């Protein structure tokens, strides 16, 4: 690969000029010829001795790619666009054994060597599997996706022998599956699927895979075996939802979409999306505690915005609501209950053996509740700051005013959710 060779040559020349001992390595799928067409990502590691400082390698990466963005995983690394490629320049330690890691990234060169020594003749099977996973929306171990990493796809092909072998076996998968290619696992894992890392027996390569995505892949495998179609690999592109289509969806479903929109904090997706999911859960719990009902919800981020969508089955409530108190025979508890509800609309009275009152709700529609309470919820430190700085709440027809194409694609994916379930 000419571009990676040029970058590695630049690194080696700069290191020699500085008198540094740095080994530049192409890792990941590009190094193993299992690179999906159309992908333009290169991972180049800058390895230093365990006795040296990663800071020198990081400074070298900055020099090689002066127009860069500095990112942080377990330690800083450089992200840059070079000759049309998205390139990560990652410092790491050159440990002699995967059991002696000083940081998680030190494991990656071992992965590359393990797969490279075994993958010959199976590269096309890996490419087919990756494209299939991408087509059915389960490819990518980042927390936004919760799917299969490229390394996991490669291990599955090695374990089952071929693309067809992976699908045939995956069609019968159930949660709790454990695959141990080298039969050296040393730790019990709680995740839905365990694939023991061949180079690190304590690690589960499938730790990021969610239960639903594991089962979606299994179901898609069954469906493909029953009726193979190219759409599994290359589904039709998602067309942004038009105003007319959005109005038709709301009318047909009889639900009420409520959208919370705010500036996305400047953090990587693996930080942003867990906080979005946490906020989604907190808001859903708030709504349902107060008598509203959520059919389904989802989160997304596009451009510089983050959004949480709640499709409401019940979004308006009566003014009156019932509050249930203690059983009548718990006489000592009744005064406290009545003191907590001093001005009921009706009651107290007895129903099903318990004291009850009816009082006025503070919020009778979901939007007002959210407007009042959202800044008080536990939603993660980065999101909390962004939401407190400013947010919008859109209800129903208000969504028509958001013209952003990324948002309209998000809506189209939400309303047209279609999976190969078989």
Buried (B, 14 or more C-beta within 10 A) or exposed (E): BEBBEEBBEBBBEBBEEEEBBBBBBBBBBBBBBBBBEEBEBBBBBBBBEEEBEBEBBBBBBBBBBEEBEEEEEEBBBBBBEBEEBEBBBBBBBBBEEBEEBBBEBBBBBBBBBBBBEBBEEBBEBBBBBBBBBBBBBBBBBEBBBBBBBBBBBBBBBBBBBBBEBBBBBBBEBEEEBBBBBEEEBEEEBEBBBBBBBBBBBEBBBBBBBBEEBBBBBBBBBBBBBEEEEEEBBEBEEEEBBEEEBBBEBBEEEEBBBBBBBBBBBEBEBEBBBEBBBBBBBBBBEBBEEBBBEBEEBBBBBBEEBBBBBBBBEBBEBEEEBBBEBBBEEEEEEBEEBBEEBEEBEEBBEEEEEBBBBBBEBEBBBBBEBBBEBBEEBEBBEBBBEBBEEEBEBBBBEBBBEBEBEBBBBBBBBBBEEEEBEB
